Amino acid sequence: MGFKVGMALAAEGLLFAALLFGAAGTLAWPAAWAYLIVFFGGGYWLTQRLARHDPALLAERMKMPLQRGQPFWDKILLPFVLVAWIAWMVLMGLDAVRFHWSAMPLWLQCLGAVLVVLSFLLIDRVIHENTFLAAVVRIQAERGHRVVSSGPYAVVRHPLYATMLVFLPANALMLGSWYGVAASLVLIGGIVFRTAMEDRELQRGLKGYAAYAARVRYRLVPFVW
């Protein structure tokens, strides 16, 4: 893993810690420490595996979030998601620790931790199946972008986003915040919107995707949508 990637992970970890503990008003929040260890331990593990098995995809995912060929709606959506994520982190610190609005049993927090770990395993499976899984929506013609229909992509067309449906509320459960669980629905709404818009872009611009969409009918949830 390169210096740039390591610095990005470290900076993200410091930001998360500042948001959570700053909102909580204390460092004495064991759930947050456990969360940071699991979240960034999982992120480090994923990055290491990607660096070994698909450095081209890692380089693609490390690019700036605003790129040439990216549709305008995605350039607007990504900053919105970033702001929403920051607000979400702050809300969970205020809720779970500073004001104690939520009272969540320990077993549910442990369940959240298990779901976060399982989500990382699913993300790893998806990433290793699709070398074109860039962080932004665009047709990667320079990389020979083609349809991927194997593995989890044989079940739903957007398995990474499908994983987020579990991953996001699991984060809030692990931190012990019912308000965070409720607010995760806002982020999930953004994911559903991006799924629909990205799917439209792919059907319009990626050769073979329309036929793939006819075979694999569901975008996120089998038998639902």
FENRA-V641017 format. One record per helix or strand of 2 or more residues. SS is the DSSP state (A for helix, B for strand). FROM is the first residue (numbers start at 0). LEN is the number of residues. Records with the same first field share a line. If there is no record, write none. Layout:
SS=FROM-LEN, FROM-LEN
This chain:
A=2-22, 29-24, 54-7, 71-27, 105-24, 140-3, 150-4, 158-17, 177-28, 208-7
